[in-house]
C-alpha cells in the first residue's frame, strides 16, 4: 500500500517518465544527439525520477524487484556530479531500454492500495 507521500513521489516519477517518453518516443539516436536542449531536459527529468525514487519506502520498492532501484537512485548523482563522464548514448540507452519497465512498475505501485 502506498501512502500519501509515496503517491506523490510515484506521481512525480510518472510525470517525468511521461515527459521523457513524449519527447523521445519515435526519435532516432541521431535526432536525440543533435538536440542539446532535449538532452538537457531528459537528464533533468532523470534526476527528478532518481530523487523521487529515493523517497519511496523500501517495502514499496521490494514489491517491484525487477527494478534496479539502487541504479535508479544512483543515476541522479551520476548526472549531477559526473556529468562530463556520462555519455549521451548511455542516457539514450536508459530511455530506450529501461524507462518503459520503470513506468510499468511505477504504475503498478500507484494501483497497489
FENQUINOR-V789314 format. One record per helix or strand of 3 or more residues. SS is the DSSP state (hx for helix, st for strand). FROM is the first residue (numbers start at 1). TO is the last residue. If there is no record, write none. Layout:
BEGIN
ss=SS from=FROM to=TO
ss=SS from=FROM to=TO
END
This chain:
BEGIN
ss=hx from=4 to=24
ss=hx from=29 to=33
ss=hx from=36 to=54
ss=hx from=58 to=62
ss=hx from=69 to=81
ss=hx from=83 to=85
ss=hx from=88 to=97
ss=hx from=99 to=111
END
